Amino acid sequence: MLRRKNIIDKKFQLKTTFRIIGIIIIAFILIIAITGIISTDNNLKITAAINDLNRSMAKDQKTIEVLIEAAGVKRDNKLDRDYDMIIEDHLETMALMHTNIRHLKKILNQNRILITTMIVTGILLGVGLFVYLIRLTNRISGPLFVLTQHMHDIMNGKKPNLRELRKNDEFQDFYRQFINFIKSSMKK
């Protein structure tokens, strides 16, 4: 006959489980909060840097346009070479700024993914730990429940239904000694 009931001693099992999970959840919330605060601050700084880069790029673009117009008025070989060098430097700078903006946006996204992953991991760990602790406390509560039933039977003058504990239950040695005690007491 299969004897499997996960919640045997509700008060003990849930109290123990929630105490342990509570401590872990508090620690995890602190870690997430600290990481979140630092990440949010970094994200704000990165967003400000991106906005500054965009403004600088817009100003640089306007400056180049003004220089190009001014260079168009006076044309000579030296100005053409300077003009070409300015355009080349400008395009190189703009490409570098665009690359930096992409990197900063990637960091922002990675920060969001990190926080989300931490939250999901915390939830999954909490659920997994809850299931594990219920099973663990069940292996403790089950034998205590059986021992209590045997004591009630003896106190009520009934013969207890002596049986083996489940394979993974705790207190196996104590239970065997208790059964031997009952058997020897019943012989007297």
Buried (B, 14 or more C-beta within 10 A) or exposed (E): EEEEEEEBBEEBBBEBBEEBBEEBBEEBEEEBEEBBEEBEEEBEEBEEEBEEBEEEBEEBEEEBEEBEEEBEEEEEEEBEEEBEEBBEEBEEBBEEBEEEBEEBEEBBEEBEEEBEEBBEEBEEBBEEBBEEBBEBBBBBBBBBBBBEEBEEBBEEEEEBEBEEBBEEBBBBEEBEEBBEEBEEEEEE
